Amino acid sequence: MEFNEYKYLWPPRPSKAVPINLLKHYENQKWIGQFKKNGTCTVLYVQPNKEIIAKTRHDTDHKTWSPRKEFAGQFATLPGNGWYVFAGELLFNDTLYIFDLLVNNGDYLVYRTLDERLNQLRDLFPKKAASIRKSHYIANRKLWVAETISSNFVEVYEKLSSDEDEGLVLKDPQSKLNMCLAAESNSAWQIKCRKPTKNYTF
């Protein structure tokens, strides 16, 4: 499906939270995991002229952040002259942790599986270095791409120790992207398991 003008796309996010004792169930179902980062959920648009539009998950502009030249320059070499839309978490020092690709060079990836979208994302941003915590790889200085895990979900969860890592998000790799028309449009094929805090237990 062609994406040829700006429209807000609601980022795929889980709404259902599960306790740690259900992680093995999803592992047995052959789901994959990504680290849930402690940042601001961000939808990043790269226009055909490579200028950037950044929105929060509420379809608002960031109140305290706008992409600086060094950050924006990481997207200047994307191929083609079509739109790109990425879903991720904005972290410290203008660093973006990308966990999904919604539009690839004007191609709105509706009905493409998560596996397909992640493979396309990795092709756009090859690995330059690995993260010590193995939650992501470094594509550029300010750009991280989420790694996936397919086993030992409980062990990985129990070893989470950084304030940067809130927990795990588990996703069905064969799920297909629905039209991103609302916050819940793509919540059915993913769940979250968060480290306990004073505000929630999982």
N, C-alpha and C positions, 0 to 999 in steps of 0.2 A: 504494500500500500504506500502511495506516495505522500511524503510530508514536504510541502513546499512553502509553508508560511507558518509564522509563530502561532502556536496554540499551547495552552498549558496542559501538560501530561502529568497526571497524578502518579507519583513514584510507587512501584510495587513495594509494599510493606506488610509485615504480618500484623494481624490484630489479635490473634490467639496466643496466649502464653501457656507453657506447660512446665511441670516440675521436672527435676532431673531424672526421676525414675521412668519417665517416658522417652528419654533420649534413645535408649536401646531399641525401642519399638520402631522409631523412624529410621534408625540405622538398618534394621532388618528389612525395612521397606525400600532400601536402596536410595534413600534421600541423601543429599549432600549438605554440608554445613559451611557457613561463612561466619567469621567473627562479627559480632555486633559491636560497632564502635561507639564511643561516647563523643558524639559530635552533633552537628546540625544537619539534618537530612536536607539534601540539596539536589535540585534538578538543574543540570547545566546544559545550556543550549549553545552550540557552536554554529553560527550563521554561515552562509555560503562565503561571505567575505572574511570569515574566521574571527569576527568579533563575537564576544561572549555575552550571554544573558544568564544570570544566576537567580534562581528562585528557591524559596524554602518549600517545605512540604505542605504549606498552607496557601500556596499561590501568592506569596508576598515577596517583596525584595528583602534581602538581608539588611538588617538595621545597622550592623556594625562592620560589614565587610563588602568590599567590591573587588573583583579580580584585578590584581596589579599586573603590570606589564610582564614581569618575570613569569607569573602564573599563566597568563593568557598565551604567552609565547609557546607553551608546551603543545598547543593545539594547532599551531600555524601550519604544520606539515601534514595534517590529515588529508588523505587523498580526495580528489573530486571537488565538486563545487556545490554539493548538497548540504542539507542540515544534518547535524548530529545532536542527539540528546542522550545524556548520561544520567544515571541515578547513583548517588553516593552520599557520603558523610563528609562535611567540611570539618577538618580538625585544626590543630594549632598551626600557626605560621603559614596560613594560606595553603595548607596541604589538603588535597581531596583524595578520599578513599572511595574509589568507584567499585560498585558491586553489581551493576547491570547496565546494559546498553539497550535503549529503546528505539532510537532512530540511527541508522548507519548510512551516511551519505545520501540522505533523502528517502531512504527505504524505511518506512515505519514497520517495525518488526512484529506486528500483530500476527498471532498464530504461529510464531516461531518458538521452538522450545527454549527453555533456559540453557540447556547444553549448547544449542546453536548460537544463542546470543553471547554466551560467555566465550565461545571459541572466536567469534568475530571480534569481541572486545580485546582478547589477547593478541589477535592479529594486528589490531590497530596500535597496540602499545606493548611491544615485546619486552621481556624481562631484561633489566640491566643489573639488578642486584636483588638478593633475597632479604627478607626481614628476619631479624633474630627470633622473633616470636612466631614466625611462619604464618601470620595472619594475612599477609599480602606480599606482593613483590613490588619492587620500585621500578617504575617505568621512566620517570623523570624525577627531578629533585623535589617537586611539589606534587607529584602524582603517584598514588599508590593504587594497585589493582588487587582486588580481593582474591586470595587463594581459596580453594575449596578443600574440604576434608571429606572422606568417605567412610572412615572407620574410627573406632575409639572415641566416640562422641563424649562419653562420660569422663574418660581420662583427660581429654582436652579441656573440657569444661572445668574440671576440678583443679587444673593447673593454671587457670586464668588468675593472674595476680596484678596486672597493670590496671591503673585507673582508666586507661584508654579503652580497655576491653570490657564491655558491659555484659557480655554473654555470647550466646550462639544464636544464629538464625538458621533453621533447617528448611530446605526447599526441595521440592520434587523436580529433579533435573529434566523430566519429560513433560513438565507442565508447559502450557502455551500461553503466551502473553495475550491477555484480553485488551480491548480498547481501554486506554488509561483515562476513563471519563470521570472517575470518582475515587475517593480515598480507599474504598474497599474493593475496587475492581479486580485487583490481583492478590487479595489476601488469602484466598482459599488454598493456595498451593504452598504456603509457607507458615511456619510457626517460630516462636522465639522462646528462649530459655535464658533468663537473666540472672545474674548474681544477686543474691538477696541484699536489700538495702532497707532503710527505715521506712521507705514508701511502698515497697512490695516485696514479696517473699520469693517470686520467680518471674 
